[in-house]
Amino acid sequence: MNVHVIGIGLIGGSMVLDIKALYPEAKIYGIESNEKHLQEAITLGLIDAESTFEELHAADFVIVSVPVDISLTVLPKVLDAVGENTIVFDVGSTKTPICEVVANHPKEEIFLQHILLQVQNFQGHQQQ
C-alpha cells in the first residue's frame, strides 16, 4: 500500500503513526512545503521518502492535511495527478468550500469527504 501525505504536521503526522501501526507494510511518502518538517519526518521514520505531485499517480491513498485555504488549490492539482483507482481525502474542518472546488472535477468520485472527529495525540508525531 502506497500512502502519500500532503502536510506532515500535527494531523498528518498523527495519521501516519496510526497507519504505520495498523499497516506496517505500508510505504508512506510525504509532500511538505517546510523542508525542516520534511527532514524531521524522515529522521523520525514517519515517512519513508519525500514525494512530489508528479509521483501521485502511483498512490493508493492520498491524504491532504493542509489548511483549508491551501486545500482549495491543492486538491484539484492532486486529482489531476492521481490514478483512477486512488482514493483521495482531506482532513480539513470546513467542507463546503472544499466540496465546491472538487464538485466539477472529472475525478470527483475518488475524493472522500472526511471529517476528523478526534486527534488523541495532541502533540502529534513530536510526542513520540
C-alpha positions, 0 to 999 in steps of 0.5 A, spaced: 500 500 500 502 506 497 500 512 502 502 519 500 501 525 505 500 532 503 502 536 510 506 532 515 504 536 521 500 535 527 494 531 523 498 528 518 503 526 522 498 523 527 495 519 521 501 516 519 503 513 526 496 510 526 497 507 519 504 505 520 501 501 526 495 498 523 499 497 516 506 496 517 507 494 510 505 500 508 510 505 504 508 512 506 511 518 502 510 525 504 509 532 500 511 538 505 512 545 503 517 546 510 523 542 508 525 542 516 518 538 517 520 534 511 527 532 514 524 531 521 519 526 518 524 522 515 529 522 521 523 520 525 521 514 520 514 517 519 515 517 512 519 513 508 521 518 502 519 525 500 514 525 494 512 530 489 505 531 485 508 528 479 509 521 483 501 521 485 499 517 480 502 511 483 498 512 490 493 508 493 491 513 498 492 520 498 491 524 504 491 532 504 492 535 511 493 542 509 489 548 511 483 549 508 485 555 504 491 551 501 486 545 500 482 549 495 488 549 490 491 543 492 486 538 491 484 539 484 492 539 482 492 532 486 486 529 482 489 531 476 495 527 478 492 521 481 490 514 478 483 512 477 483 507 482 486 512 488 482 514 493 483 521 495 481 525 502 482 531 506 482 532 513 480 539 513 474 542 518 470 546 513 467 542 507 463 546 503 468 550 500 472 544 499 466 540 496 465 546 491 472 546 488 472 538 487 464 538 485 466 539 477 472 535 477 472 529 472 475 525 478 470 527 483 468 520 485 475 518 488 475 524 493 472 522 500 469 527 504 472 526 511 471 529 517 476 528 523 472 527 529 478 526 534 486 527 534 488 523 541 495 525 540 495 532 541 502 533 540 502 529 534 508 525 531 513 530 536 510 526 542 513 520 540 
